[in-house]
Amino acid sequence: MTGYTKQFVCTRLAYLLLLMLLGCTNIANAAPAITHHDEKKSSHHKLHQAGWVGAGVAAGKAIGPAGSAAVGVTKYRKDLKAGGHRRTHAVAKIGAPIAAGAVAGPAGTVAYEAVDHRNWIKRHILHRGKLRQ
């Protein structure tokens, strides 16, 4: 523990565990069952994704790459258990951003995420839509 007090580290770990628990809970279970298909996308999905992102960032800040890897293993635990292509894909999703960050620093992690989400970026950020007259 270089320069950090034991209480500081324990507090960070407690926050990390809280974030992981909040990210793992399925908010959709609290909603009543819907008998018809709704075309609108659920906002709970985005909230669930945001929970995983927040947990990964908090773990990375508190512990470093090992914390990010721990959150990744928690997120992809079923895929890692499955084996085959699913396991390989999960290992790549966990290890690639960490390796990019180790090689090129934060810029490498950002570049990896930009490549990984290139289609979303193209659809939502670079999308021009109809020309307005």
A tleap script that builds the chain and sets N, CA, C and O, in Angstrom:
source leaprc.protein.ff14SB
mol = sequence {
  NMET THR GLY TYR THR LYS GLN PHE VAL CYS
  THR ARG LEU ALA TYR LEU LEU LEU LEU MET
  LEU LEU GLY CYS THR ASN ILE ALA ASN ALA
  ALA PRO ALA ILE THR HIE HIE ASP GLU LYS
  LYS SER SER HIE HIE LYS LEU HIE GLN ALA
  GLY TRP VAL GLY ALA GLY VAL ALA ALA GLY
  LYS ALA ILE GLY PRO ALA GLY SER ALA ALA
  VAL GLY VAL THR LYS TYR ARG LYS ASP LEU
  LYS ALA GLY GLY HIE ARG ARG THR HIE ALA
  VAL ALA LYS ILE GLY ALA PRO ILE ALA ALA
  GLY ALA VAL ALA GLY PRO ALA GLY THR VAL
  ALA TYR GLU ALA VAL ASP HIE ARG ASN TRP
  ILE LYS ARG HIE ILE LEU HIE ARG GLY LYS
  LEU ARG CGLN
}
set mol.1.N position { 0.851 -1.172 0.000 }
set mol.1.CA position { 0.000 0.000 0.000 }
set mol.1.C position { 0.893 1.231 0.000 }
set mol.1.O position { 1.233 1.772 1.052 }
set mol.2.N position { 1.257 1.651 -1.172 }
set mol.2.CA position { 2.191 2.761 -1.295 }
set mol.2.C position { 1.475 4.085 -1.091 }
set mol.2.O position { 0.775 4.557 -1.986 }
set mol.3.N position { 1.643 4.681 0.066 }
set mol.3.CA position { 1.124 6.007 0.321 }
set mol.3.C position { -0.346 6.051 0.708 }
set mol.3.O position { -0.838 7.128 1.043 }
set mol.4.N position { -1.066 4.948 0.680 }
set mol.4.CA position { -2.477 4.938 1.039 }
set mol.4.C position { -2.639 4.351 2.436 }
set mol.4.O position { -1.958 3.399 2.815 }
set mol.5.N position { -3.559 4.945 3.188 }
set mol.5.CA position { -3.832 4.394 4.504 }
set mol.5.C position { -4.738 3.180 4.367 }
set mol.5.O position { -5.415 3.008 3.354 }
set mol.6.N position { -4.743 2.357 5.379 }
set mol.6.CA position { -5.556 1.142 5.350 }
set mol.6.C position { -7.046 1.488 5.290 }
set mol.6.O position { -7.815 0.801 4.617 }
set mol.7.N position { -7.452 2.547 5.990 }
set mol.7.CA position { -8.852 2.962 5.984 }
set mol.7.C position { -9.266 3.440 4.596 }
set mol.7.O position { -10.377 3.151 4.152 }
set mol.8.N position { -8.395 4.163 3.908 }
set mol.8.CA position { -8.688 4.654 2.552 }
set mol.8.C position { -8.921 3.492 1.600 }
set mol.8.O position { -9.878 3.504 0.826 }
set mol.9.N position { -8.060 2.497 1.651 }
set mol.9.CA position { -8.181 1.338 0.766 }
set mol.9.C position { -9.440 0.545 1.099 }
set mol.9.O position { -10.143 0.103 0.191 }
set mol.10.N position { -9.735 0.359 2.373 }
set mol.10.CA position { -10.943 -0.380 2.772 }
set mol.10.C position { -12.202 0.354 2.326 }
set mol.10.O position { -13.168 -0.274 1.894 }
set mol.11.N position { -12.193 1.674 2.429 }
set mol.11.CA position { -13.346 2.455 1.975 }
set mol.11.C position { -13.533 2.310 0.480 }
set mol.11.O position { -14.658 2.136 0.011 }
set mol.12.N position { -12.447 2.378 -0.276 }
set mol.12.CA position { -12.532 2.213 -1.735 }
set mol.12.C position { -13.051 0.828 -2.097 }
set mol.12.O position { -13.878 0.692 -2.999 }
set mol.13.N position { -12.575 -0.198 -1.404 }
set mol.13.CA position { -13.041 -1.551 -1.682 }
set mol.13.C position { -14.519 -1.707 -1.349 }
set mol.13.O position { -15.244 -2.405 -2.058 }
set mol.14.N position { -14.973 -1.060 -0.273 }
set mol.14.CA position { -16.391 -1.125 0.084 }
set mol.14.C position { -17.245 -0.473 -0.997 }
set mol.14.O position { -18.292 -1.004 -1.367 }
set mol.15.N position { -16.797 0.685 -1.509 }
set mol.15.CA position { -17.520 1.336 -2.598 }
set mol.15.C position { -17.515 0.469 -3.851 }
set mol.15.O position { -18.521 0.390 -4.556 }
set mol.16.N position { -16.408 -0.169 -4.127 }
set mol.16.CA position { -16.308 -1.045 -5.290 }
set mol.16.C position { -17.291 -2.206 -5.183 }
set mol.16.O position { -17.991 -2.521 -6.146 }
set mol.17.N position { -17.345 -2.835 -4.029 }
set mol.17.CA position { -18.285 -3.940 -3.832 }
set mol.17.C position { -19.727 -3.469 -3.958 }
set mol.17.O position { -20.563 -4.171 -4.527 }
set mol.18.N position { -20.022 -2.289 -3.432 }
set mol.18.CA position { -21.369 -1.740 -3.552 }
set mol.18.C position { -21.728 -1.512 -5.005 }
set mol.18.O position { -22.832 -1.849 -5.433 }
set mol.19.N position { -20.806 -0.940 -5.772 }
set mol.19.CA position { -21.067 -0.707 -7.193 }
set mol.19.C position { -21.247 -2.019 -7.946 }
set mol.19.O position { -22.098 -2.116 -8.830 }
set mol.20.N position { -20.454 -3.024 -7.601 }
set mol.20.CA position { -20.595 -4.312 -8.272 }
set mol.20.C position { -21.941 -4.945 -7.947 }
set mol.20.O position { -22.572 -5.536 -8.822 }
set mol.21.N position { -22.381 -4.831 -6.716 }
set mol.21.CA position { -23.683 -5.383 -6.339 }
set mol.21.C position { -24.808 -4.654 -7.041 }
set mol.21.O position { -25.769 -5.275 -7.495 }
set mol.22.N position { -24.693 -3.330 -7.134 }
set mol.22.CA position { -25.724 -2.565 -7.833 }
set mol.22.C position { -25.729 -2.884 -9.321 }
set mol.22.O position { -26.789 -2.917 -9.945 }
set mol.23.N position { -24.566 -3.117 -9.886 }
set mol.23.CA position { -24.490 -3.445 -11.309 }
set mol.23.C position { -25.014 -4.827 -11.614 }
set mol.23.O position { -25.495 -5.075 -12.720 }
set mol.24.N position { -24.933 -5.742 -10.647 }
set mol.24.CA position { -25.374 -7.121 -10.874 }
set mol.24.C position { -26.869 -7.305 -10.665 }
set mol.24.O position { -27.438 -8.290 -11.135 }
set mol.25.N position { -27.510 -6.381 -9.972 }
set mol.25.CA position { -28.940 -6.558 -9.736 }
set mol.25.C position { -29.698 -6.319 -11.017 }
set mol.25.O position { -29.332 -5.465 -11.824 }
set mol.26.N position { -30.733 -7.064 -11.192 }
set mol.26.CA position { -31.548 -6.939 -12.392 }
set mol.26.C position { -32.758 -6.086 -12.049 }
set mol.26.O position { -33.690 -6.549 -11.392 }
set mol.27.N position { -32.738 -4.854 -12.491 }
set mol.27.CA position { -33.801 -3.910 -12.165 }
set mol.27.C position { -35.102 -4.314 -12.850 }
set mol.27.O position { -36.187 -3.987 -12.369 }
set mol.28.N position { -34.997 -5.020 -13.960 }
set mol.28.CA position { -36.191 -5.407 -14.704 }
set mol.28.C position { -37.076 -6.369 -13.920 }
set mol.28.O position { -38.268 -6.464 -14.215 }
set mol.29.N position { -36.544 -7.083 -12.940 }
set mol.29.CA position { -37.346 -8.008 -12.149 }
set mol.29.C position { -38.379 -7.285 -11.302 }
set mol.29.O position { -39.399 -7.875 -10.946 }
set mol.30.N position { -38.145 -6.033 -10.974 }
set mol.30.CA position { -39.079 -5.289 -10.154 }
set mol.30.C position { -40.294 -4.832 -10.951 }
set mol.30.O position { -41.314 -4.478 -10.359 }
set mol.31.N position { -40.211 -4.829 -12.277 }
set mol.31.CA position { -41.309 -4.366 -13.117 }
set mol.31.C position { -42.359 -5.469 -13.266 }
set mol.31.O position { -42.019 -6.652 -13.249 }
set mol.32.N position { -43.629 -5.092 -13.412 }
set mol.32.CA position { -44.662 -6.106 -13.627 }
set mol.32.C position { -44.510 -6.747 -15.006 }
set mol.32.O position { -43.946 -6.152 -15.925 }
set mol.33.N position { -45.019 -7.955 -15.130 }
set mol.33.CA position { -44.926 -8.667 -16.402 }
set mol.33.C position { -45.780 -7.958 -17.455 }
set mol.33.O position { -46.903 -7.541 -17.171 }
set mol.34.N position { -45.247 -7.825 -18.659 }
set mol.34.CA position { -45.958 -7.179 -19.757 }
set mol.34.C position { -46.463 -8.279 -20.685 }
set mol.34.O position { -45.704 -9.161 -21.087 }
set mol.35.N position { -47.732 -8.220 -21.018 }
set mol.35.CA position { -48.307 -9.264 -21.860 }
set mol.35.C position { -48.195 -8.948 -23.341 }
set mol.35.O position { -48.409 -9.835 -24.168 }
set mol.36.N position { -47.871 -7.728 -23.700 }
set mol.36.CA position { -47.723 -7.359 -25.104 }
set mol.36.C position { -46.316 -6.839 -25.353 }
set mol.36.O position { -45.624 -6.394 -24.437 }
set mol.37.N position { -45.914 -6.905 -26.605 }
set mol.37.CA position { -44.568 -6.461 -26.958 }
set mol.37.C position { -44.576 -4.954 -27.172 }
set mol.37.O position { -45.372 -4.430 -27.951 }
set mol.38.N position { -43.696 -4.278 -26.483 }
set mol.38.CA position { -43.585 -2.834 -26.623 }
set mol.38.C position { -42.413 -2.526 -27.534 }
set mol.38.O position { -41.321 -3.058 -27.335 }
set mol.39.N position { -42.617 -1.683 -28.520 }
set mol.39.CA position { -41.574 -1.357 -29.491 }
set mol.39.C position { -40.491 -0.463 -28.895 }
set mol.39.O position { -39.368 -0.434 -29.399 }
set mol.40.N position { -40.811 0.258 -27.840 }
set mol.40.CA position { -39.853 1.168 -27.231 }
set mol.40.C position { -38.799 0.380 -26.456 }
set mol.40.O position { -39.131 -0.558 -25.731 }
set mol.41.N position { -37.548 0.755 -26.606 }
set mol.41.CA position { -36.479 0.083 -25.871 }
set mol.41.C position { -36.546 0.465 -24.398 }
set mol.41.O position { -36.904 1.588 -24.044 }
set mol.42.N position { -36.199 -0.483 -23.559 }
set mol.42.CA position { -36.244 -0.264 -22.130 }
set mol.42.C position { -35.061 0.592 -21.681 }
set mol.42.O position { -33.935 0.409 -22.144 }
set mol.43.N position { -35.333 1.522 -20.780 }
set mol.43.CA position { -34.255 2.353 -20.245 }
set mol.43.C position { -33.459 1.590 -19.192 }
set mol.43.O position { -32.356 1.996 -18.824 }
set mol.44.N position { -34.023 0.480 -18.707 }
set mol.44.CA position { -33.313 -0.305 -17.695 }
set mol.44.C position { -32.036 -0.914 -18.272 }
set mol.44.O position { -31.049 -1.084 -17.555 }
set mol.45.N position { -32.052 -1.241 -19.563 }
set mol.45.CA position { -30.872 -1.815 -20.207 }
set mol.45.C position { -29.716 -0.827 -20.157 }
set mol.45.O position { -28.587 -1.209 -19.847 }
set mol.46.N position { -29.981 0.425 -20.454 }
set mol.46.CA position { -28.934 1.448 -20.420 }
set mol.46.C position { -28.451 1.671 -18.987 }
set mol.46.O position { -27.262 1.896 -18.760 }
set mol.47.N position { -29.358 1.609 -18.036 }
set mol.47.CA position { -28.978 1.768 -16.635 }
set mol.47.C position { -28.090 0.614 -16.190 }
set mol.47.O position { -27.124 0.813 -15.454 }
set mol.48.N position { -28.418 -0.583 -16.637 }
set mol.48.CA position { -27.617 -1.766 -16.300 }
set mol.48.C position { -26.218 -1.646 -16.907 }
set mol.48.O position { -25.223 -1.941 -16.245 }
set mol.49.N position { -26.147 -1.212 -18.166 }
set mol.49.CA position { -24.843 -1.021 -18.806 }
set mol.49.C position { -24.043 0.059 -18.088 }
set mol.49.O position { -22.840 -0.090 -17.874 }
set mol.50.N position { -24.706 1.134 -17.721 }
set mol.50.CA position { -24.017 2.224 -17.021 }
set mol.50.C position { -23.477 1.755 -15.675 }
set mol.50.O position { -22.424 2.215 -15.234 }
set mol.51.N position { -24.185 0.849 -15.027 }
set mol.51.CA position { -23.695 0.298 -13.763 }
set mol.51.C position { -22.392 -0.460 -13.950 }
set mol.51.O position { -21.475 -0.331 -13.139 }
set mol.52.N position { -22.304 -1.258 -15.023 }
set mol.52.CA position { -21.062 -1.991 -15.287 }
set mol.52.C position { -19.924 -1.033 -15.624 }
set mol.52.O position { -18.793 -1.225 -15.178 }
set mol.53.N position { -20.225 0.001 -16.413 }
set mol.53.CA position { -19.183 0.971 -16.755 }
set mol.53.C position { -18.683 1.671 -15.501 }
set mol.53.O position { -17.478 1.827 -15.303 }
set mol.54.N position { -19.626 2.095 -14.650 }
set mol.54.CA position { -19.240 2.766 -13.410 }
set mol.54.C position { -18.417 1.880 -12.497 }
set mol.54.O position { -17.456 2.335 -11.878 }
set mol.55.N position { -18.797 0.603 -12.416 }
set mol.55.CA position { -18.043 -0.325 -11.574 }
set mol.55.C position { -16.632 -0.517 -12.120 }
set mol.55.O position { -15.670 -0.559 -11.353 }
set mol.56.N position { -16.504 -0.633 -13.441 }
set mol.56.CA position { -15.184 -0.804 -14.046 }
set mol.56.C position { -14.289 0.403 -13.835 }
set mol.56.O position { -13.106 0.261 -13.526 }
set mol.57.N position { -14.858 1.597 -14.004 }
set mol.57.CA position { -14.072 2.824 -13.812 }
set mol.57.C position { -13.665 2.968 -12.350 }
set mol.57.O position { -12.519 3.304 -12.051 }
set mol.58.N position { -14.597 2.717 -11.446 }
set mol.58.CA position { -14.276 2.837 -10.015 }
set mol.58.C position { -13.209 1.835 -9.606 }
set mol.58.O position { -12.301 2.162 -8.842 }
set mol.59.N position { -13.321 0.618 -10.113 }
set mol.59.CA position { -12.318 -0.397 -9.771 }
set mol.59.C position { -10.966 -0.034 -10.371 }
set mol.59.O position { -9.932 -0.228 -9.732 }
set mol.60.N position { -10.968 0.487 -11.586 }
set mol.60.CA position { -9.713 0.897 -12.216 }
set mol.60.C position { -9.033 2.026 -11.450 }
set mol.60.O position { -7.810 2.051 -11.308 }
set mol.61.N position { -9.852 2.966 -10.957 }
set mol.61.CA position { -9.294 4.073 -10.180 }
set mol.61.C position { -8.784 3.602 -8.826 }
set mol.61.O position { -7.724 4.036 -8.375 }
set mol.62.N position { -9.532 2.718 -8.176 }
set mol.62.CA position { -9.182 2.303 -6.822 }
set mol.62.C position { -8.020 1.315 -6.803 }
set mol.62.O position { -7.098 1.456 -6.001 }
set mol.63.N position { -8.061 0.319 -7.680 }
set mol.63.CA position { -7.094 -0.775 -7.590 }
set mol.63.C position { -6.145 -0.810 -8.784 }
set mol.63.O position { -5.020 -1.296 -8.671 }
set mol.64.N position { -6.594 -0.299 -9.921 }
set mol.64.CA position { -5.768 -0.337 -11.129 }
set mol.64.C position { -6.290 -1.400 -12.084 }
set mol.64.O position { -7.452 -1.798 -11.995 }
set mol.65.N position { -5.436 -1.867 -13.001 }
set mol.65.CA position { -5.869 -2.849 -13.992 }
set mol.65.C position { -6.436 -4.129 -13.389 }
set mol.65.O position { -7.317 -4.750 -13.984 }
set mol.66.N position { -5.948 -4.530 -12.225 }
set mol.66.CA position { -6.480 -5.740 -11.589 }
set mol.66.C position { -7.943 -5.547 -11.190 }
set mol.66.O position { -8.730 -6.491 -11.258 }
set mol.67.N position { -8.312 -4.344 -10.777 }
set mol.67.CA position { -9.702 -4.061 -10.428 }
set mol.67.C position { -10.600 -4.098 -11.649 }
set mol.67.O position { -11.710 -4.629 -11.593 }
set mol.68.N position { -10.124 -3.534 -12.758 }
set mol.68.CA position { -10.897 -3.586 -13.999 }
set mol.68.C position { -11.075 -5.026 -14.452 }
set mol.68.O position { -12.147 -5.404 -14.924 }
set mol.69.N position { -10.033 -5.824 -14.310 }
set mol.69.CA position { -10.124 -7.233 -14.696 }
set mol.69.C position { -11.114 -7.969 -13.800 }
set mol.69.O position { -11.860 -8.826 -14.274 }
set mol.70.N position { -11.125 -7.642 -12.513 }
set mol.70.CA position { -12.056 -8.300 -11.593 }
set mol.70.C position { -13.503 -7.995 -11.958 }
set mol.70.O position { -14.355 -8.882 -11.910 }
set mol.71.N position { -13.786 -6.746 -12.324 }
set mol.71.CA position { -15.135 -6.389 -12.744 }
set mol.71.C position { -15.476 -7.101 -14.056 }
set mol.71.O position { -16.601 -7.570 -14.230 }
set mol.72.N position { -14.511 -7.185 -14.979 }
set mol.72.CA position { -14.743 -7.897 -16.240 }
set mol.72.C position { -15.035 -9.369 -16.025 }
set mol.72.O position { -15.911 -9.933 -16.680 }
set mol.73.N position { -14.308 -9.993 -15.111 }
set mol.73.CA position { -14.546 -11.412 -14.811 }
set mol.73.C position { -15.931 -11.584 -14.199 }
set mol.73.O position { -16.625 -12.557 -14.495 }
set mol.74.N position { -16.335 -10.643 -13.347 }
set mol.74.CA position { -17.669 -10.719 -12.759 }
set mol.74.C position { -18.743 -10.561 -13.828 }
set mol.74.O position { -19.751 -11.268 -13.813 }
set mol.75.N position { -18.527 -9.636 -14.752 }
set mol.75.CA position { -19.523 -9.392 -15.797 }
set mol.75.C position { -19.649 -10.573 -16.755 }
set mol.75.O position { -20.756 -10.954 -17.136 }
set mol.76.N position { -18.536 -11.140 -17.135 }
set mol.76.CA position { -18.540 -12.223 -18.133 }
set mol.76.C position { -18.378 -13.599 -17.484 }
set mol.76.O position { -17.888 -14.521 -18.137 }
set mol.77.N position { -18.773 -13.764 -16.225 }
set mol.77.CA position { -18.533 -15.018 -15.506 }
set mol.77.C position { -19.211 -16.212 -16.166 }
set mol.77.O position { -18.635 -17.300 -16.184 }
set mol.78.N position { -20.402 -16.045 -16.704 }
set mol.78.CA position { -21.088 -17.170 -17.340 }
set mol.78.C position { -20.420 -17.545 -18.657 }
set mol.78.O position { -20.339 -18.724 -19.002 }
set mol.79.N position { -19.940 -16.544 -19.393 }
set mol.79.CA position { -19.253 -16.826 -20.649 }
set mol.79.C position { -17.914 -17.507 -20.400 }
set mol.79.O position { -17.509 -18.383 -21.164 }
set mol.80.N position { -17.225 -17.107 -19.329 }
set mol.80.CA position { -15.949 -17.745 -19.011 }
set mol.80.C position { -16.143 -19.197 -18.592 }
set mol.80.O position { -15.282 -20.041 -18.838 }
set mol.81.N position { -17.267 -19.480 -17.964 }
set mol.81.CA position { -17.554 -20.844 -17.547 }
set mol.81.C position { -17.953 -21.715 -18.738 }
set mol.81.O position { -17.720 -22.923 -18.719 }
set mol.82.N position { -18.553 -21.117 -19.778 }
set mol.82.CA position { -19.108 -21.875 -20.899 }
set mol.82.C position { -18.029 -22.560 -21.728 }
set mol.82.O position { -18.201 -23.714 -22.121 }
set mol.83.N position { -16.938 -21.885 -21.998 }
set mol.83.CA position { -15.882 -22.464 -22.828 }
set mol.83.C position { -16.106 -22.184 -24.304 }
set mol.83.O position { -17.107 -21.583 -24.695 }
set mol.84.N position { -15.160 -22.628 -25.110 }
set mol.84.CA position { -15.257 -22.476 -26.553 }
set mol.84.C position { -15.144 -21.032 -27.002 }
set mol.84.O position { -14.387 -20.243 -26.437 }
set mol.85.N position { -15.923 -20.700 -28.046 }
set mol.85.CA position { -15.876 -19.356 -28.618 }
set mol.85.C position { -16.352 -18.311 -27.614 }
set mol.85.O position { -15.813 -17.205 -27.570 }
set mol.86.N position { -17.354 -18.651 -26.808 }
set mol.86.CA position { -17.854 -17.696 -25.817 }
set mol.86.C position { -16.764 -17.321 -24.821 }
set mol.86.O position { -16.639 -16.155 -24.448 }
set mol.87.N position { -15.972 -18.303 -24.388 }
set mol.87.CA position { -14.888 -18.016 -23.448 }
set mol.87.C position { -13.827 -17.147 -24.103 }
set mol.87.O position { -13.349 -16.182 -23.505 }
set mol.88.N position { -13.457 -17.490 -25.335 }
set mol.88.CA position { -12.436 -16.714 -26.047 }
set mol.88.C position { -12.882 -15.265 -26.213 }
set mol.88.O position { -12.097 -14.338 -26.014 }
set mol.89.N position { -14.140 -15.082 -26.577 }
set mol.89.CA position { -14.684 -13.733 -26.757 }
set mol.89.C position { -14.677 -12.966 -25.425 }
set mol.89.O position { -14.339 -11.783 -25.390 }
set mol.90.N position { -15.047 -13.639 -24.341 }
set mol.90.CA position { -15.063 -12.996 -23.028 }
set mol.90.C position { -13.654 -12.596 -22.593 }
set mol.90.O position { -13.453 -11.510 -22.050 }
set mol.91.N position { -12.692 -13.466 -22.830 }
set mol.91.CA position { -11.302 -13.150 -22.473 }
set mol.91.C position { -10.823 -11.934 -23.269 }
set mol.91.O position { -10.133 -11.066 -22.734 }
set mol.92.N position { -11.190 -11.878 -24.540 }
set mol.92.CA position { -10.805 -10.728 -25.362 }
set mol.92.C position { -11.470 -9.451 -24.863 }
set mol.92.O position { -10.837 -8.396 -24.836 }
set mol.93.N position { -12.744 -9.533 -24.467 }
set mol.93.CA position { -13.452 -8.349 -23.977 }
set mol.93.C position { -12.877 -7.861 -22.647 }
set mol.93.O position { -12.933 -6.668 -22.348 }
set mol.94.N position { -12.332 -8.766 -21.857 }
set mol.94.CA position { -11.742 -8.383 -20.576 }
set mol.94.C position { -10.305 -7.888 -20.766 }
set mol.94.O position { -9.931 -6.837 -20.246 }
set mol.95.N position { -9.507 -8.649 -21.513 }
set mol.95.CA position { -8.077 -8.372 -21.580 }
set mol.95.C position { -7.643 -7.312 -22.563 }
set mol.95.O position { -6.639 -6.638 -22.335 }
set mol.96.N position { -8.378 -7.145 -23.658 }
set mol.96.CA position { -7.934 -6.208 -24.693 }
set mol.96.C position { -7.853 -4.762 -24.211 }
set mol.96.O position { -6.838 -4.113 -24.464 }
set mol.97.N position { -8.872 -4.215 -23.525 }
set mol.97.CA position { -8.731 -2.833 -23.050 }
set mol.97.C position { -7.613 -2.672 -22.023 }
set mol.97.O position { -6.948 -1.636 -21.978 }
set mol.98.N position { -7.410 -3.697 -21.204 }
set mol.98.CA position { -6.342 -3.623 -20.201 }
set mol.98.C position { -4.984 -3.640 -20.886 }
set mol.98.O position { -4.089 -2.880 -20.516 }
set mol.99.N position { -4.825 -4.510 -21.893 }
set mol.99.CA position { -3.562 -4.565 -22.628 }
set mol.99.C position { -3.309 -3.271 -23.388 }
set mol.99.O position { -2.182 -2.777 -23.415 }
set mol.100.N position { -4.353 -2.717 -24.008 }
set mol.100.CA position { -4.196 -1.452 -24.735 }
set mol.100.C position { -3.809 -0.334 -23.777 }
set mol.100.O position { -2.991 0.521 -24.116 }
set mol.101.N position { -4.392 -0.337 -22.582 }
set mol.101.CA position { -4.033 0.670 -21.580 }
set mol.101.C position { -2.619 0.496 -21.078 }
set mol.101.O position { -1.942 1.479 -20.780 }
set mol.102.N position { -2.158 -0.754 -20.978 }
set mol.102.CA position { -0.794 -0.999 -20.511 }
set mol.102.C position { 0.228 -0.563 -21.555 }
set mol.102.O position { 1.302 -0.067 -21.212 }
set mol.103.N position { -0.107 -0.747 -22.826 }
set mol.103.CA position { 0.840 -0.399 -23.901 }
set mol.103.C position { 0.844 1.094 -24.177 }
set mol.103.O position { 1.908 1.709 -24.249 }
set mol.104.N position { -0.347 1.689 -24.333 }
set mol.104.CA position { -0.416 3.083 -24.772 }
set mol.104.C position { -1.043 4.017 -23.747 }
set mol.104.O position { -1.302 5.179 -24.061 }
set mol.105.N position { -1.290 3.550 -22.549 }
set mol.105.CA position { -1.870 4.406 -21.523 }
set mol.105.C position { -3.358 4.614 -21.748 }
set mol.105.O position { -3.995 3.833 -22.455 }
set mol.106.N position { -3.913 5.656 -21.154 }
set mol.106.CA position { -5.351 5.919 -21.301 }
set mol.106.C position { -5.773 6.121 -22.753 }
set mol.106.O position { -6.892 5.771 -23.130 }
set mol.107.N position { -4.890 6.678 -23.559 }
set mol.107.CA position { -5.221 6.873 -24.974 }
set mol.107.C position { -5.432 5.531 -25.676 }
set mol.107.O position { -6.276 5.430 -26.566 }
set mol.108.N position { -4.693 4.519 -25.296 }
set mol.108.CA position { -4.864 3.190 -25.881 }
set mol.108.C position { -6.199 2.586 -25.521 }
set mol.108.O position { -6.843 1.951 -26.356 }
set mol.109.N position { -6.624 2.779 -24.273 }
set mol.109.CA position { -7.928 2.262 -23.851 }
set mol.109.C position { -9.044 2.970 -24.605 }
set mol.109.O position { -9.993 2.330 -25.058 }
set mol.110.N position { -8.933 4.285 -24.743 }
set mol.110.CA position { -9.947 5.052 -25.478 }
set mol.110.C position { -9.978 4.619 -26.937 }
set mol.110.O position { -11.055 4.476 -27.514 }
set mol.111.N position { -8.810 4.409 -27.541 }
set mol.111.CA position { -8.753 3.966 -28.933 }
set mol.111.C position { -9.373 2.588 -29.097 }
set mol.111.O position { -10.086 2.346 -30.071 }
set mol.112.N position { -9.114 1.677 -28.157 }
set mol.112.CA position { -9.722 0.348 -28.237 }
set mol.112.C position { -11.243 0.441 -28.151 }
set mol.112.O position { -11.955 -0.200 -28.925 }
set mol.113.N position { -11.733 1.237 -27.211 }
set mol.113.CA position { -13.183 1.375 -27.061 }
set mol.113.C position { -13.803 2.010 -28.299 }
set mol.113.O position { -14.912 1.645 -28.688 }
set mol.114.N position { -13.099 2.959 -28.928 }
set mol.114.CA position { -13.612 3.573 -30.160 }
set mol.114.C position { -13.715 2.544 -31.280 }
set mol.114.O position { -14.683 2.552 -32.040 }
set mol.115.N position { -12.735 1.667 -31.388 }
set mol.115.CA position { -12.786 0.621 -32.412 }
set mol.115.C position { -13.877 -0.391 -32.076 }
set mol.115.O position { -14.595 -0.849 -32.965 }
set mol.116.N position { -14.002 -0.736 -30.811 }
set mol.116.CA position { -14.990 -1.728 -30.388 }
set mol.116.C position { -16.422 -1.234 -30.599 }
set mol.116.O position { -17.316 -2.028 -30.893 }
set mol.117.N position { -16.641 0.068 -30.451 }
set mol.117.CA position { -17.982 0.635 -30.590 }
set mol.117.C position { -18.110 1.503 -31.833 }
set mol.117.O position { -18.890 2.455 -31.843 }
set mol.118.N position { -17.359 1.190 -32.878 }
set mol.118.CA position { -17.331 2.030 -34.073 }
set mol.118.C position { -18.685 2.144 -34.768 }
set mol.118.O position { -19.008 3.202 -35.308 }
set mol.119.N position { -19.471 1.089 -34.763 }
set mol.119.CA position { -20.777 1.158 -35.434 }
set mol.119.C position { -21.737 2.065 -34.677 }
set mol.119.O position { -22.492 2.814 -35.296 }
set mol.120.N position { -21.720 2.009 -33.346 }
set mol.120.CA position { -22.564 2.900 -32.558 }
set mol.120.C position { -22.145 4.344 -32.776 }
set mol.120.O position { -22.997 5.220 -32.917 }
set mol.121.N position { -20.844 4.602 -32.806 }
set mol.121.CA position { -20.341 5.963 -33.030 }
set mol.121.C position { -20.777 6.454 -34.399 }
set mol.121.O position { -21.179 7.608 -34.548 }
set mol.122.N position { -20.701 5.581 -35.405 }
set mol.122.CA position { -21.094 5.975 -36.753 }
set mol.122.C position { -22.585 6.303 -36.815 }
set mol.122.O position { -22.984 7.266 -37.470 }
set mol.123.N position { -23.407 5.503 -36.136 }
set mol.123.CA position { -24.857 5.717 -36.180 }
set mol.123.C position { -25.305 6.929 -35.374 }
set mol.123.O position { -26.207 7.651 -35.800 }
set mol.124.N position { -24.689 7.167 -34.214 }
set mol.124.CA position { -25.210 8.188 -33.317 }
set mol.124.C position { -24.444 9.502 -33.324 }
set mol.124.O position { -25.042 10.563 -33.140 }
set mol.125.N position { -23.149 9.453 -33.531 }
set mol.125.CA position { -22.356 10.683 -33.452 }
set mol.125.C position { -22.080 11.252 -34.838 }
set mol.125.O position { -22.195 12.459 -35.053 }
set mol.126.N position { -21.718 10.387 -35.773 }
set mol.126.CA position { -21.385 10.860 -37.112 }
set mol.126.C position { -22.588 10.884 -38.052 }
set mol.126.O position { -22.455 11.247 -39.221 }
set mol.127.N position { -23.753 10.502 -37.550 }
set mol.127.CA position { -24.969 10.465 -38.351 }
set mol.127.C position { -25.418 11.890 -38.649 }
set mol.127.O position { -25.520 12.711 -37.737 }
set mol.128.N position { -25.685 12.188 -39.911 }
set mol.128.CA position { -26.080 13.541 -40.285 }
set mol.128.C position { -27.584 13.672 -40.432 }
set mol.128.O position { -28.131 14.757 -40.234 }
set mol.129.N position { -28.258 12.593 -40.773 }
set mol.129.CA position { -29.707 12.665 -40.960 }
set mol.129.C position { -30.059 13.360 -42.264 }
set mol.129.O position { -29.209 13.524 -43.140 }
set mol.130.N position { -31.317 13.765 -42.387 }
set mol.130.CA position { -31.770 14.447 -43.601 }
set mol.130.C position { -31.250 15.883 -43.591 }
set mol.130.O position { -31.131 16.512 -42.539 }
set mol.131.N position { -30.953 16.367 -44.747 }
set mol.131.CA position { -30.510 17.756 -44.864 }
set mol.131.C position { -31.682 18.682 -44.631 }
set mol.131.O position { -32.758 18.489 -45.196 }
set mol.132.N position { -31.477 19.667 -43.816 }
set mol.132.CA position { -32.557 20.638 -43.538 }
set mol.132.C position { -32.448 21.786 -44.514 }
set mol.132.O position { -31.359 22.276 -44.811 }
set mol.133.N position { -33.594 22.203 -45.004 }
set mol.133.CA position { -33.593 23.312 -45.994 }
set mol.133.C position { -34.125 24.567 -45.373 }
set mol.133.O position { -34.202 25.600 -46.039 }
savepdb mol mol.pdb
quit
